[in-house]
């Protein structure tokens, strides 16, 4: 009887440790309060109080969740880690302008770092034009992936990040510049100053001598460096197998041990 209890206890401990290892605690969590209808990457928040936290962190991105309304609201989307935005403390950061009457969150400051939200392409273009600033975006459809709300954990690790910035195409026409986001700030290249002219002495030409034309001053061309690889680094391989066979194996071993002990007791009696 004692052996049976020991076997069952050992099996329970193994299963508890197994499932506990599968659970992942939030790395950061805070309370988000909005006073009016507010836009976020995968939906719209009504006025109220929500819980915001970081579910997972990768090298160049993180997964953020927003929960509220007694379980009715559950949003999961990507963000990019940056240094703390503005003053310290946990608080949301809004875009100065929005393409609609709704407010729009740029991200959330978790105290030690700022999580800038990654918007779908359409919303990112509107925010970039409204704020005259670069907005980080994703376009899963261009890579054959499902829409933002239906991305799997592997899709979130592999989908490309883009920096969308407004540009002036002509005096009356604006456009959007799209570059792969590499985690580095986008810096506009300044105009390269022309090289200073060098004074040379000249002498009067003699009769019949051919005079070479004066050299033309040419400004040096600015050659941008080769773009870095934009494929995100992955800290771990995606899970391709199921853990269910291990659970069956442990359960089967427990039942086999119990049956063996029961059989021994019957024959001993």
C-alpha positions in Angstrom: 0.0 0.0 0.0 2.8 2.4 0.9 4.5 1.6 -2.4 1.3 2.4 -4.3 1.0 5.8 -2.6 4.6 6.5 -3.3 4.1 5.7 -7.0 1.0 7.9 -7.3 2.8 10.8 -5.4 5.8 10.6 -7.7 3.5 10.7 -10.8 1.6 13.7 -9.5 4.8 15.6 -8.8 6.1 14.8 -12.3 2.9 16.0 -13.9 2.8 19.1 -11.8 6.3 20.0 -12.7 5.7 19.3 -16.3 2.7 21.6 -16.7 4.2 24.2 -14.5 7.2 24.4 -16.8 4.8 25.0 -19.7 3.3 28.0 -18.1 5.0 31.4 -18.7 4.5 34.3 -16.3 4.3 37.8 -17.5 7.5 39.7 -17.5 5.8 43.0 -16.9 2.3 44.0 -16.0 0.4 47.2 -15.2 -3.0 48.9 -15.1 -4.0 50.8 -18.2 -6.8 53.4 -17.8 -8.3 55.2 -20.8 -10.7 58.1 -20.5 -12.1 57.9 -24.1 -12.3 55.6 -27.1 -8.7 54.7 -27.9 -7.1 52.9 -30.9 -4.6 50.1 -30.4 -3.1 47.8 -33.1 -5.7 45.1 -33.1 -8.8 46.9 -31.9 -10.4 49.8 -30.1 -10.5 50.3 -26.3 -13.6 51.8 -24.8 -13.2 54.1 -21.8 -12.3 52.0 -18.7 -9.5 50.2 -16.9 -7.5 47.3 -18.4 -4.5 45.2 -17.6 -1.6 45.4 -19.9 1.5 43.2 -19.8 4.4 41.7 -21.7 3.7 38.0 -22.5 7.0 37.2 -24.3 10.2 39.1 -25.2 12.5 38.3 -28.2 15.6 40.0 -29.4 13.9 42.7 -31.5 10.3 42.5 -30.5 7.9 41.6 -27.7 4.3 40.3 -27.4 1.9 42.6 -25.4 -1.5 41.7 -24.1 -4.4 43.9 -23.0 -7.2 42.3 -21.0 -10.3 43.9 -19.5 -14.1 44.0 -19.3 -14.3 40.9 -17.2 -12.7 38.7 -19.8 -14.6 40.2 -22.8 -11.5 42.0 -24.1 -8.4 40.0 -24.9 -5.9 41.6 -27.3 -2.5 40.3 -28.3 -0.1 42.1 -30.6 3.5 43.0 -31.2 5.6 45.8 -29.8 9.2 47.0 -30.1 11.4 47.6 -27.0 12.9 51.0 -26.6 14.4 53.1 -23.8 11.9 54.6 -21.4 9.8 57.3 -23.0 9.8 60.7 -21.3 9.3 60.7 -17.5 9.7 57.5 -15.5 6.8 55.4 -14.2 4.2 53.2 -15.8 1.9 55.1 -18.1 0.5 55.0 -21.7 1.9 57.2 -24.5 -0.4 58.6 -27.2 0.3 59.7 -30.7 -0.2 63.5 -31.0 -2.7 63.1 -33.8 -4.9 60.3 -35.2 -6.4 59.8 -38.6 -9.9 59.6 -37.0 -11.7 61.1 -34.1 -10.3 58.3 -31.8 -7.2 58.6 -29.8 -4.3 56.3 -30.7 -1.7 54.8 -28.3 1.8 54.9 -29.5 2.9 52.5 -26.7 3.2 51.9 -23.0 6.0 52.9 -20.7 6.8 50.0 -18.3 9.2 52.1 -16.2 12.5 50.7 -17.3 11.6 50.4 -21.0 9.1 51.6 -23.5 7.0 49.2 -25.6 6.2 50.9 -28.9 3.2 49.3 -30.5 3.4 47.8 -34.0 0.4 48.7 -36.2 -1.0 47.0 -39.3 0.1 48.7 -42.6 -3.1 50.6 -43.2 -3.4 52.1 -39.7 0.4 52.8 -39.7 0.3 54.8 -42.9 -2.6 56.9 -41.5 -0.7 57.5 -38.2 2.6 58.4 -40.1 0.8 61.0 -42.2 -1.1 62.4 -39.3 2.0 62.8 -37.1 4.7 63.4 -39.7 6.7 60.7 -38.0 7.9 57.1 -38.6 5.5 54.3 -37.5 6.5 50.7 -37.1 4.3 48.4 -39.0 3.7 44.8 -40.2 2.0 43.5 -43.3 1.4 39.8 -42.8 -0.6 39.4 -46.0 2.4 40.2 -48.1 4.2 37.2 -46.6 1.3 34.8 -46.9 0.5 34.9 -43.2 -2.9 35.3 -41.6 -4.2 38.7 -40.4 -2.7 40.3 -37.2 -5.3 38.9 -34.8 -4.8 35.3 -36.1 -1.0 35.2 -36.1 0.5 32.2 -34.3 3.4 32.4 -31.9 5.8 31.3 -34.7 4.4 33.9 -37.1 5.0 36.7 -34.5 8.6 35.6 -34.3 9.2 35.5 -38.1 7.0 38.3 -39.6 8.9 41.3 -40.9 8.8 44.6 -39.2 8.7 47.8 -41.3 9.4 51.5 -40.6 6.9 53.6 -42.5 7.9 57.3 -42.8 6.2 60.1 -44.7 8.2 61.7 -47.6 7.6 64.6 -49.9 7.5 63.4 -53.5 6.7 66.8 -55.0 5.7 70.2 -53.7 2.0 69.1 -53.8 2.3 65.4 -53.3 3.3 63.2 -50.3 4.2 59.5 -50.1 5.3 56.8 -47.7 8.8 55.4 -47.5 9.0 51.8 -46.3 12.2 50.3 -44.9 12.9 47.1 -42.9 13.0 47.9 -39.2 16.3 46.8 -37.7 15.9 48.3 -34.2 18.0 51.4 -35.0 16.6 54.9 -35.3 16.1 56.2 -38.8 18.3 59.2 -39.3 17.9 61.4 -42.3 21.2 61.8 -44.2 22.4 65.4 -44.3 23.5 67.0 -47.5 27.2 66.4 -48.0 29.0 69.7 -48.2 31.0 70.4 -51.3 34.8 70.2 -51.0 36.5 73.5 -50.7 38.1 74.9 -53.8 41.9 75.0 -53.9 43.5 78.2 -55.1 46.1 77.7 -57.8 48.5 80.1 -59.4 48.0 80.7 -63.1 50.3 82.2 -65.7 49.3 83.9 -69.0 49.2 81.6 -71.9 51.9 81.9 -74.6 50.9 82.3 -78.2 49.9 79.0 -79.8 49.7 77.2 -76.5 46.5 75.2 -75.8 44.9 76.1 -72.5 43.2 73.3 -70.6 39.7 74.1 -69.3 39.4 74.9 -65.6 38.5 71.9 -63.5 34.9 71.6 -62.5 34.2 71.2 -58.8 32.1 68.0 -58.0 30.6 67.3 -54.7 31.3 63.9 -53.2 28.4 61.4 -53.5 27.0 59.9 -50.3 26.9 56.2 -50.6 24.6 54.6 -48.0 25.9 51.5 -46.3 24.6 48.1 -47.3 21.4 47.2 -45.4 21.6 44.8 -42.6 19.8 41.6 -42.5 16.3 42.1 -41.3 15.4 38.5 -40.4 14.8 38.5 -36.7 17.1 36.5 -34.5 15.3 33.6 -32.7 16.4 32.6 -29.3 14.7 29.2 -29.5 13.5 26.8 -32.1 9.7 26.7 -32.8 7.9 23.8 -31.1 7.0 21.3 -33.7 6.0 18.3 -31.6 3.3 17.7 -29.0 3.8 17.0 -25.3 0.7 14.8 -25.2 2.6 11.5 -25.7 4.7 12.3 -22.6 1.5 12.7 -20.6 0.2 9.4 -21.9 3.4 7.7 -21.0 3.4 9.0 -17.4 -0.3 8.1 -17.0 0.3 4.6 -18.5 3.2 4.0 -16.2 1.2 5.0 -13.2 -1.7 2.7 -14.1 0.7 -0.2 -14.8 2.4 0.3 -11.4 -1.0 0.4 -9.6 -2.2 -2.8 -11.5 1.0 -4.6 -10.6 0.7 -3.8 -6.9 -3.0 -4.7 -6.9 -2.2 -8.1 -8.5 0.5 -8.9 -6.0 -1.9 -8.1 -3.1 -4.6 -10.4 -4.5 -2.2 -13.4 -5.0 -0.5 -12.8 -1.6 -3.9 -13.1 0.1 
